[in-house]
Amino acid sequence: MFNTLKKALKIKEIRLKLLFTFAMLVVIRFGCQLPVPGVNRDYFSQWFSQQTGDAFNFFDAFTGGSFLSMSVFALNITPYITSSIIMQLLTIAIPKLEEMQKDGEDGRKKIASITRYVTVGLSLIESSAMAIGFGRSGLLAQDAVVLDYIAVIVALTAGSAFLMWIGERITEKGVGNGISIVLTINIISRMPNDLAGLYDQFVKNARNLAWACLSAVIILAILIGMIILVIILNDATRKIPVQYAKKVQGRKMVGGQSSTIPLKVNTAGVIPIIFASSLLQFPLVICQLVGYQGSGFGAEVLKTLNSRNWCNPKTPVYSIGLLIYVVLCVFFAYFYTSITFNPLEVANNIKRQGGFIPGIRPGKPTVEYLTKVLNYIIFIGACGLVIVCVLPFFFNGVFGASVDFGGTSLIIVVSVILETLKQIESMMLVRNYKGFLND
């Protein structure tokens, strides 16, 4: 990794892209500290301390603490992420959007434009709900007028739209993966506080030096192990061999070459985790917003959905929520992959190009074979995701090691860093090819 960056910095074109990306990240972190005019910034800190659930911790981690401090970037790029997922689902449901996606670069530009409008609309709805819902409770002054509410709504919506613009500029003029990089820097900004909390809890306050050293070694081993597992999940692929038949074109015999179809083990990425977490936390979010604490069976259900109560030896019944979470992760892994990868379409493309999988007949047998292999690797990828995401819940429940970044954030950070490094290597490779052709 360091060798790649060292070589990249020697190339002026790539160095400028890296500097531009760094400058944009500085702007983002500055904006995360810029308060929304007219709001009480201590309101959410006090409100968070009164909550028993963790419904908003996931959201605050994704915004880099901007939500808790109520800055102009409080919504951050979460509306863009939500709108992108919505557009992906609608692309399958609406034939017009599906045709647009298959139209090549022009179609993708149209979908990207629609995604921007949906992002602004979601930002407007969320900022309005926050300003109106929390305004009279203490977020705004008691004598606030309509213009004060409008100012908050405009500031939050503009902040989210501006971050979306920065992400697109990083993609265009920086090192690529703009939106992912914005999300990653937000998550990384929260990690030092979490690591400091682990240090204070298990190392600094240990009974003696031996326990302190052992605790530090265990924490580092777990973090390194999770990072290695995420790297393996991110890079692991199952290659399906494809052989192309020879055919005559004019007076020449062409074809006959072989290639492979790489199927990623973690085909759905982090999407199943986000879907499962969002679905479980949605009732908690609603209950916290309306101030419902629950009673009787309702209170038990809310405690079951709260991840802070999972894996606690004193209350094992609440770990049913963890089992539901695991089932949802596996389900959404299959569901999202079925949307993004179509074995029938792949089989038809192979057949159209005169290819076949050795030992498998073209047509329906190829579709069945691809489906079988895909189902197998999806299950392996889903199990890997579950392990990474469940480990923080286990240590939180058993040892009280509460951290905000968790497995989901770790998967995002490692995946984006690896993808960015690959992007930089591609830029260097393209430049070398250009230099060779120019010579």
QUIFEN-V21094 format. One record per pair of residues at least 12 apart in sequence whose ideal C-beta (glycine too) atoms are under 10 Angstrom apart, sorted by the first residue. I is the first residue (numbers start at 1). J is the second residue. Records with the same first field share a line. If there is no record, write none. Layout:
I->J / J
This chain:
1->417 / 418 / 421 / 424
4->420 / 421 / 422 / 424 / 425 / 428
5->18 / 421 / 424
7->424 / 425 / 428
8->175 / 421 / 424 / 425 / 427 / 428 / 431
10->428
11->424 / 427 / 428 / 431 / 432
13->427 / 428 / 431
14->175 / 424 / 427 / 428 / 431
16->173 / 174
17->170 / 173 / 174 / 175 / 176 / 423 / 424 / 427
18->174 / 175 / 424
19->174
20->169 / 170 / 172 / 173 / 174 / 175
21->169 / 170 / 171 / 173 / 174 / 175 / 176 / 177 / 178 / 181 / 185 / 420
22->174 / 175
23->170 / 174
24->163 / 166 / 167 / 169 / 170 / 173 / 174 / 178 / 181 / 182 / 185
25->166 / 170 / 174 / 181 / 182 / 184 / 185 / 186 / 188 / 189
26->185
27->162 / 163 / 166
28->64 / 66 / 73 / 76 / 77 / 162 / 163 / 166 / 167 / 170 / 181 / 182 / 185 / 186 / 189
29->64 / 66 / 73 / 185 / 186 / 189
30->71 / 73
31->64 / 66 / 71 / 72 / 73 / 76 / 159 / 162 / 163 / 166
32->63 / 64 / 65 / 66 / 67 / 69 / 71 / 72 / 73 / 74 / 76 / 159 / 163 / 185 / 186 / 189
33->65 / 66 / 69 / 71 / 72 / 73
34->66 / 69 / 71 / 72 / 73 / 155 / 159
35->69 / 70 / 71 / 72 / 74 / 155
36->69 / 70 / 71 / 72 / 73 / 74 / 127 / 130 / 131 / 139 / 140 / 151 / 152 / 153 / 154 / 155 / 156 / 159
37->72 / 148 / 151 / 152 / 154 / 155
38->131 / 135 / 139 / 140 / 141 / 144 / 147 / 148 / 149 / 151 / 152 / 155
39->70 / 71 / 74 / 130 / 131 / 134 / 135 / 138 / 139 / 140 / 141 / 144 / 148 / 151 / 152 / 155 / 156
40->70 / 134 / 137 / 138 / 139 / 140 / 141
41->68 / 69 / 70 / 71 / 139
42->69 / 70 / 138
43->70 / 134 / 135 / 137 / 138 / 139 / 140
44->56 / 60 / 67 / 68 / 69 / 70 / 74 / 130 / 134 / 138 / 139
45->68 / 69 / 70
46->138
47->68 / 134 / 137 / 138 / 139 / 288
48->60 / 67 / 68
50->288
51->284 / 288
52->284 / 288 / 293 / 302 / 303 / 306 / 308 / 309
53->281 / 283 / 284 / 285 / 287 / 288 / 302 / 303 / 305 / 306 / 307 / 308 / 309
54->281 / 284 / 306 / 307 / 308 / 309 / 396 / 402 / 404 / 406
55->277 / 280 / 281 / 282 / 283 / 284 / 285 / 286 / 287 / 288 / 289 / 302 / 305 / 306 / 307
56->68 / 281 / 284 / 285 / 288 / 289
57->190 / 281 / 307 / 308 / 402 / 403 / 404 / 406
58->274 / 277 / 278 / 281 / 285 / 307 / 404 / 406 / 408 / 409
59->74 / 75 / 76 / 78 / 278 / 281 / 285
60->74 / 76 / 186 / 190 / 404
61->186 / 187 / 189 / 190 / 191 / 194 / 403 / 404 / 405 / 406 / 408 / 409
62->76 / 77 / 78 / 81 / 183 / 186 / 187 / 190 / 274 / 404 / 408 / 409 / 412
63->75 / 76 / 77 / 78 / 160 / 163 / 183 / 186 / 187 / 189 / 190
64->76 / 182 / 183 / 184 / 185 / 186 / 187 / 188 / 189 / 190
65->186 / 189 / 190 / 193 / 404
66->159 / 163 / 186 / 189
67->130
68->190
70->130 / 134 / 139 / 152 / 156
71->155 / 156 / 159
72->152 / 154 / 155 / 156 / 157 / 158 / 159 / 160 / 162 / 163
73->155 / 156 / 158 / 159 / 160 / 162 / 163 / 182 / 186
74->126 / 127 / 130 / 152 / 155 / 156 / 159 / 160
75->119 / 122 / 123 / 126 / 127 / 130 / 156 / 157 / 159 / 160 / 161 / 163
76->123 / 156 / 159 / 160 / 163 / 164 / 182 / 183 / 186
77->119 / 123 / 160 / 163 / 164 / 166 / 167 / 178 / 179 / 180 / 182 / 183 / 186
78->119 / 122 / 123 / 126 / 160 / 163 / 183 / 186
79->118 / 119 / 120 / 121 / 122 / 123 / 124 / 125 / 126 / 127 / 156 / 157 / 160 / 161 / 163 / 164
80->115 / 116 / 118 / 119 / 120 / 122 / 123 / 160 / 161 / 163 / 164 / 167 / 168 / 179 / 182 / 183
81->119 / 122 / 179 / 180 / 183 / 274
82->118 / 119 / 122 / 123 / 126 / 274 / 278
83->114 / 115 / 116 / 117 / 118 / 119 / 120 / 121 / 122 / 123 / 164
84->111 / 112 / 115 / 118 / 119 / 179
85->271 / 274 / 275 / 278 / 336
86->115 / 118 / 119 / 122
87->101 / 111 / 112 / 114 / 115 / 118 / 119
88->101 / 111 / 115 / 271 / 336 / 339 / 340
89->335 / 336 / 339
90->111 / 114 / 118
91->111 / 339 / 340
92->338 / 339 / 340 / 342
93->339
97->110 / 111 / 114
100->114
112->168
115->164
116->161 / 164 / 165 / 168
119->157 / 160 / 161 / 163 / 164
120->157 / 158 / 160 / 161 / 164
121->157
122->157 / 160
123->153 / 156 / 157 / 158 / 159 / 160 / 161 / 163 / 164
124->153 / 154 / 156 / 157 / 160 / 161
125->153 / 157
126->153 / 156 / 157 / 160
127->149 / 152 / 153 / 154 / 155 / 156 / 157 / 158 / 159 / 160
128->149 / 150 / 152 / 153 / 156 / 157
129->153 / 289
130->152 / 153 / 156 / 289
131->144 / 148 / 149 / 150 / 151 / 152 / 153 / 154 / 155 / 156
132->149 / 152 / 153
133->289 / 290
134->152 / 289
135->148 / 149 / 152
136->149
137->291
139->152
140->152
163->178 / 179 / 182 / 183 / 186
164->178 / 179 / 182
165->178
166->178 / 179 / 181 / 182
167->179 / 180 / 181 / 182 / 183
170->182
171->423
174->420 / 423
175->419 / 420 / 421 / 423 / 424 / 427
176->419 / 420 / 422 / 423 / 424 / 426 / 427
177->415 / 416 / 417 / 419 / 420 / 422 / 423
179->416
180->412 / 413 / 415 / 416 / 417 / 419 / 420
181->416 / 417 / 419 / 420
182->416
183->409 / 412 / 413 / 416
184->409 / 412 / 413 / 414 / 415 / 416 / 417 / 419 / 420
185->413 / 416
186->409 / 412
187->404 / 405 / 406 / 408 / 409 / 410 / 412 / 413 / 416
188->405 / 409 / 412 / 413 / 416 / 417
190->403 / 404 / 405 / 409
191->403 / 404 / 405 / 409 / 410 / 413
193->403 / 404 / 405
194->401 / 402 / 403 / 404 / 405 / 406 / 409
195->219 / 223 / 403 / 405
197->401 / 402 / 403 / 404
198->215 / 216 / 219 / 223 / 395 / 401 / 402 / 403
199->212 / 215 / 216 / 219
201->215 / 219 / 399 / 400 / 401 / 402
202->214 / 215 / 216 / 218 / 219 / 399 / 400 / 401
203->215 / 216 / 219
215->399
218->395 / 399
219->395 / 401
222->391 / 392 / 395 / 401
223->410
225->387 / 388 / 391
226->387 / 388 / 389 / 391 / 392 / 407 / 410 / 411 / 414
227->388 / 410 / 411 / 413 / 414 / 417
228->414
229->384 / 385 / 387 / 388 / 391 / 407 / 410 / 411 / 414
230->266 / 270 / 384 / 385 / 388 / 407 / 410 / 411 / 412 / 413 / 414 / 415 / 418
231->414 / 415 / 417 / 418
232->265 / 266 / 384
233->264 / 265 / 266 / 269 / 380 / 381 / 383 / 384 / 385 / 387 / 388 / 411 / 414 / 415
234->264 / 265 / 266 / 269 / 384 / 411 / 414 / 415 / 416 / 417 / 418 / 419
235->264 / 265 / 266 / 415 / 418 / 422
236->263 / 264 / 265 / 266 / 377 / 380 / 381 / 384
237->260 / 261 / 262 / 263 / 264 / 265 / 266 / 267 / 377
238->260 / 261 / 262 / 263 / 264 / 265 / 267 / 373 / 374 / 376 / 377 / 380
239->259 / 260 / 261 / 262 / 263
240->259 / 260 / 261 / 262 / 263 / 346 / 350 / 357 / 358 / 360 / 366 / 369 / 370 / 373 / 374
241->258 / 259 / 260 / 261 / 356 / 357 / 358 / 359 / 360
242->257 / 258 / 259 / 260 / 261 / 346 / 350 / 353 / 355 / 356 / 357 / 358 / 360 / 366
243->255 / 256 / 257 / 258 / 259 / 350 / 354 / 355 / 356 / 357 / 358 / 359
244->256 / 257 / 258 / 259 / 350 / 353 / 354 / 355 / 356
245->353 / 354 / 355 / 356
246->354
247->354
254->354
255->353 / 354 / 355
256->354
257->355
258->355 / 358
259->350 / 353 / 355
261->346 / 349 / 350 / 355 / 357 / 370 / 373
263->337 / 341 / 346 / 370 / 373 / 374 / 376 / 377 / 378 / 381
264->337 / 341 / 377 / 378 / 381
265->376 / 377 / 378 / 379 / 380 / 381 / 382 / 383 / 384
266->333 / 337 / 377 / 378 / 380 / 381 / 382 / 384 / 385 / 411 / 415
267->333 / 334 / 336 / 337 / 338 / 340 / 341 / 374 / 377 / 378 / 381 / 382
268->329 / 332 / 333 / 334 / 335 / 336 / 337 / 338 / 339 / 340 / 341 / 378 / 381 / 382 / 385
269->333 / 336 / 337 / 340 / 381 / 385 / 411 / 412 / 415
270->385 / 388 / 389 / 407 / 408 / 409 / 410 / 411 / 412 / 415
271->332 / 333 / 335 / 336 / 337 / 339 / 340 / 385
272->328 / 329 / 330 / 331 / 332 / 333 / 334 / 335 / 336 / 337 / 378 / 381 / 382 / 385 / 386 / 389
273->325 / 328 / 329 / 332 / 333 / 382 / 385 / 386 / 388 / 389 / 406 / 407 / 408 / 409 / 411 / 412
274->332 / 336 / 408 / 412
275->328 / 329 / 331 / 332 / 333 / 335 / 336
276->324 / 325 / 326 / 327 / 328 / 329 / 330 / 331 / 332 / 333 / 385 / 386 / 389 / 408
277->307 / 325 / 328 / 329 / 389 / 406 / 408
278->328
279->305 / 324 / 325 / 328 / 332
280->304 / 305 / 306 / 307 / 321 / 322 / 324 / 325 / 328
281->305 / 306 / 307
282->305
283->298 / 301 / 302 / 305
284->302 / 303 / 305 / 306 / 307
287->299 / 301 / 302 / 305
288->302
300->317 / 318
301->320 / 321
302->321
303->315 / 317 / 318 / 321
304->317 / 318 / 319 / 320 / 321 / 322 / 323 / 324
305->318 / 320 / 321 / 324 / 325
306->318 / 321
307->321 / 322 / 325 / 389 / 392 / 393 / 396 / 397 / 406
308->393 / 396 / 397 / 400 / 402
309->321 / 322 / 393 / 396 / 397
310->322 / 323 / 325 / 390 / 393 / 394 / 396 / 397
311->390 / 391 / 392 / 393 / 394 / 395 / 396 / 397 / 398 / 399
312->393 / 396 / 397 / 398 / 400
313->397 / 398
314->397
315->397
316->397
318->397
319->393 / 394 / 397
321->393
322->386 / 389 / 390 / 393 / 394 / 397
325->386 / 389 / 390 / 393
326->382 / 383 / 385 / 386 / 387 / 389 / 390
327->386
329->382 / 383 / 385 / 386 / 389 / 390
330->378 / 379 / 381 / 382 / 383 / 385 / 386
331->382
332->382 / 385
333->378 / 379 / 381 / 382 / 383 / 385 / 386
334->374 / 375 / 378 / 379 / 382
335->378
336->378
337->374 / 375 / 377 / 378 / 381 / 382
338->371 / 374 / 375 / 378
341->370 / 371 / 374 / 378
342->367 / 370
343->366 / 367 / 368 / 369 / 370 / 371 / 372 / 373 / 374 / 375
344->363 / 364 / 366 / 367 / 370 / 371
345->367
346->366 / 367 / 370 / 374
347->360 / 362 / 363 / 364 / 365 / 366 / 367 / 368 / 369 / 370 / 371
348->362 / 363 / 366 / 367
350->362 / 363 / 366 / 370
351->363 / 366
357->369 / 370 / 373
384->411
385->407 / 408 / 411
386->407
387->407
388->406 / 407 / 408 / 410 / 411 / 414
389->406 / 407 / 408 / 409 / 410 / 411
390->407
391->406 / 407 / 410
392->404 / 405 / 406 / 407 / 408 / 409 / 410
393->406 / 407
